[in-house]
Amino acid sequence: MEQIKLFDSELRLMELIWQQDSTTAKNISLIAADIIGWNKNTTYTVLKKLIKKGAIERIEPNFVCKPLITREQVQLDETRKLIDKLYNGSVKTFFTSFLKKENLSKEEIEELKDIIGKEL
């Protein structure tokens, strides 16, 4: 699947859409007003951008918004961009840098070892 670049405002709205799965634009605008503090016009502008990018689908009647990308896809794409940009594409360098700064418990370390072992 092609990577979709989401700006912060689009990502904030996608979080609401993922929580609702498929819901009307009207409902999303009410939730966005309550949680983010956006007015209806701002929400609809961002929804139109998400439709144009292929992140959500508009289903009629009632302008139902259905996500076409998952949170996991976006997380993976954004993580890959970060690693490419800041760590010259090296996952090893990324993890080494991250782990030096984090105080992980023995349990968390074991969980990470298990995850790495299962993936290999």
N, C-alpha and C positions, 0 to 999 in steps of 0.2 A: 504494500500500500504506500502511496505517495505521502511524504511528510507534509503536514499542514502546520504552518507557522501561526501560533496563536499569541496575540498580544495579551498583556495582563488583564485588560478589561474583558476580552473574549474568554480568557481562561476562567475568570471569576464567574461569568455567566454560564460557562460550560459546567462548572461545579454544581450549580443549581439545577441545570438540565439533567445531569447524571443522577442527581439525587431523586429527581422526579421521574426519570426514565423517559416517558413520552407524556407531554402535557401541553396545554394551549399556551400560546404567546401571552394571552391575557393573564393566565395564572402565573407565568414566569415573571411578567411585569409587576404583579402584586408582590410576589416573593422578593424580587430584586429591590422593590421600593422599601420593603420591610427590613431586609437583611443588609443590602448594600447602600440604600439611600438614594437609588436612582429614580428619575422620573420615567414615565411611560415612553417618551420620545427617545431617551437615551437607550433604554432596553431594546426597543424596536430597531434602532439603528445598529446596535451590536448584533441582534438576531439576524438582520439582513446580511451583515458581513459574514457571520458564521455560515449562513446558507450559501452565499457566494463562494466561500472557501471549501464547501463540501463537508463541513464539520457536523452540520445538522441538516435534516430534511424537513421541508414544510409540507404537511399533509392537510388537504382540505377535506371536508369543511372545517371551519373553526380555527384555522391556522395552528394545527397541532405541530409541535416541534419534537422531532425524534433524533436522538444522537446517532451519528454515523461513524463516529470514532469513540474509542473507549478511553477512560482515564489512564489505563495501563499503557496504551499506545502513545499517548501524549507524554507520560512520564518517561517512557523509554526513549522517545525522540529527543526530549529536552535533556535527558541525562547524557545521551550520546553527543549532542551538540556541546554540552558543557565539557565533557571529557576531551572532545576534539579541540575545542577552543583553548582550554586552560591547561590541559595535560598532554598536548601533542598527540592525542588519540590513544594514549596508553592507559588502559584500565588498571594495570598494575600500579602505575605511578599515582593514579587517582586514589585507589584504595590505600596505598601506603601513606599518602598525605592525609587522608581522612582518618585512618586508624591512629596515626600519631597524635592527633588532636582530640580524639574521643576517649573518654574513660568508659570502656566497655566492661561489663561484668563477665565473670567466667562463663556464666550461662549464655550470655549473648555471643561470646566468642565461639562457644561450642555450637550454637545454632548456626552461626555463619559458616563454620567448618562443615557442618552437615549440609547446608545449602550448596556450598561449593562442591562438595563430594557428590551430591546427587546430580548436579548439572554437568559434571564431567564424564 
